[in-house]
């Protein structure tokens, strides 16, 4: 069930990205970058959903993004 949801979500995102990149006539390198990041995110999301002992990406991102959030919210 979780794989179906992941594939539908990432498939939809890939389709939207494909349409946008084709419309703007981006270069081949841009395609590799965009779909490489999308592929990494899909594989990591699937791995985290199967193996609950893996750390989620949010545990790495919170220390970086917390100061920005505090600055935006004027804390």
C-alpha positions in Angstrom: 0.0 0.0 0.0 2.7 2.5 1.0 4.7 1.7 -2.2 1.6 2.5 -4.3 1.1 5.8 -2.6 4.9 6.6 -3.0 4.8 5.7 -6.7 1.7 7.7 -7.4 3.0 10.7 -5.6 6.5 10.6 -7.2 5.0 9.6 -10.6 2.8 12.7 -10.5 5.7 14.9 -9.5 7.9 13.4 -12.3 5.1 14.0 -14.8 4.7 17.6 -13.8 8.5 18.2 -13.9 8.7 16.6 -17.3 6.0 18.9 -18.7 7.7 22.0 -17.2 11.1 21.0 -18.5 9.8 20.3 -22.0 7.9 23.6 -22.1 10.9 25.6 -21.1 13.2 23.6 -23.4 15.8 23.0 -20.7 19.1 21.2 -21.4 20.0 17.6 -20.9 22.0 18.4 -17.7 18.9 19.9 -16.1 16.9 16.7 -16.7 19.6 14.6 -15.1 19.7 16.9 -12.0 16.0 17.1 -11.5 15.2 13.4 -12.1 18.3 12.3 -10.1 17.1 14.2 -7.1 13.6 12.9 -7.6 14.9 9.3 -7.9 17.1 9.6 -4.8 14.1 11.0 -2.8 11.9 8.1 -4.0 14.5 5.4 -3.1 15.2 7.0 0.3 11.5 7.3 1.0 10.9 3.7 0.2 13.8 2.6 2.3 12.7 4.6 5.3 9.1 3.2 5.0 10.5 -0.4 4.9 13.2 0.0 7.5 12.0 2.1 10.5 15.5 2.2 12.0 16.8 4.5 9.2 16.8 8.2 10.2 14.4 10.3 8.3 15.7 13.3 6.3 13.8 15.7 8.6 16.2 14.8 11.4 19.0 16.2 9.3 17.2 19.2 7.9 15.7 20.6 11.1 19.0 21.9 12.5 19.7 23.7 9.2 16.2 25.1 8.7 15.3 26.0 12.4 17.3 29.2 12.4 15.6 30.3 9.2 12.2 29.5 10.5 12.9 31.4 13.8 14.1 34.4 11.7 11.0 34.4 9.6 8.7 34.1 12.6 10.7 36.8 14.5 11.4 34.5 17.5 
